[in-house]
Amino acid sequence: MSRFLSCAYAGLEAYTPGEQPRDKAYIKLNTNESPFPPSERVVQALNADEVRDLRLYPDPDCRILKEKLAEAYALKAENVFVSNGSDDILNFAFMAFAKDRGAAFPDISYGFYRVYAELHGAKYVTVPLDGQFRIQPEDYASMGRGLIAIANPNAPTGLALTLSQVESIVKSNPDSVVLIDEAYVDFGAESASGLVTKYDNLLVVHTYSKSASLAGARLGFALASRALIEDLERIKYSTNPYAINRLTLKAGVAVIEDAAYYRQNCRRITENRAYTIEALRELGFTVTDSMANFVFAKSDRIGGEALYRELRQRGILVRHFTAPRICEYNRITVGTRQDMEALVYAVRDILAK
Ligand SMILES: *Cc1c(COP(=O)(O)O)cnc(C)c1O
């Protein structure tokens, strides 16, 4: 740390991304990327002409992409916000809605919520998950906070709320923005996107990083009432109006035009998830009923960190968290069937030792 850093940031504990090692080729099941490439349409959209056009700034308003997204979700372009990954949008939301009036989110959830709250000096409360790691909607009734952030399905548990549970939280907090982070919704949970015209306090956030195979392109979008979108635009235009580059804009449009390909990939992931959950349970693991592209599992025979290390030695990367309630678990991204068979084989081998 230099002696120049503002004291507001000196104590900040930054988010730790999953490792992206370069020492050898791993089966990478640690950051919830898709095992499938973007569709051919995306590959073709990013052609030499587009590269030549990189001398020009991108459209700061992202008009074409917004219109495509609006059409896909039966909304208007004014109900759509896009930015450089959904992390960017979460950051803006904490800045816009939590800074003065504080935030609330589950004690076990996406680690960035706490980081953004601290970055913007927002007071926050964490609401404990129940004994089965479930979010209890009643715990969120009338929170009196500026922002309530809930990942649905939640991370790293994979457990999902029903649409009516989400609606009850939105309804009981008319004076708070309720942010539903749907990073994993395409793998089987119910989206709240259809409610944004009904509730002016609902902000639904999506990412292209998981189900759309574009983690490297950095693209996220939010769906909400016109007024909430305007708030986010105000902050985006006060930081970096060109947050999304030209190639990513093109890729984002091509994904929407190829929806069937991505639906099929999601189906394959959910099949591989069912296979993995069943295989791990047969090996004595406790595994949550994940609705995401990862499973969350704990062995009764080996500790969470030991399993993480043994798998790493065998060339398989998974994500281990050290927080007390979840340190015996690992979060394992669902990859191809071959990836998951290799994982199950390795786990069996480790337990046999
Ligand atoms: C992966 C993830 C994000 C971040 O997505 P990006 O668009 O890659 O920034 C946001 N929220 C949750 C819950 C995630 O798991």
The ligand as an ORCA input file, in Angstrom:
! r2SCAN-3c Opt
* xyz 0 1
  C     -20.519    -14.947    -11.707
  C     -21.425    -14.118    -10.901
  C     -21.531    -12.746    -11.140
  C     -20.570    -12.002    -12.015
  O     -20.776    -12.108    -13.327
  P     -19.944    -11.214    -14.371
  O     -20.983    -10.842    -15.342
  O     -18.908    -12.146    -14.921
  O     -19.343    -10.032    -13.689
  C     -22.480    -12.024    -10.428
  N     -23.240    -12.605     -9.495
  C     -23.135    -13.913     -9.211
  C     -23.998    -14.511     -8.153
  C     -22.203    -14.690     -9.900
  O     -22.051    -15.972     -9.587
*
